[in-house]
Amino acid sequence: MASKTKKTEYIREKKRTTSGKKRKAAVRTNGTTKSSKELFKD
């Protein structure tokens, strides 16, 4: 059985690698430029 410290370190490592994944994927897909609707309030 792994020690509590090892478990915690593993959890934190996993958290760091997965944090922001959805946001980053959305940015890759849609870009960060605002739509013309947002820019010009049509």
N, C-alpha and C positions, 0 to 999 in steps of 0.2 A: 504494500500500500504506500502511496506517495505521501510525503509529509505535507502539512498544511501550507508551508511556505511555497513548496513546489507547485501545489495546486493553485495557489493564489497567483504566482508568477505566470503560470500557464494561462489562466483566465485573463489576466491583464494583457498578456501578449496577444491573445486572440482578439480581445476587445480593440486593441490598437490597430490590428491589421484590418478589421472589418469596419471600424468607425468611419463614417462618411462615404461608405460604398454607394449607397443609393443616391446621395447628392451628386457624387462624382460621376456616376453613370448618367444621371439626368443632364448634367452639364455637357458630357460628351455627346449625348444624343441631341439635345436642344440648343446647346451653346449658351452663352451668357448675355448676348445682345438682347435688349428689350424689343418686344414686338412693336410694329408701327402703331398699333392701337394704344399701347402704353405710352409711346413717345409723343404721339400727336393728339391723343384724346379725341379720336373721331367717333 
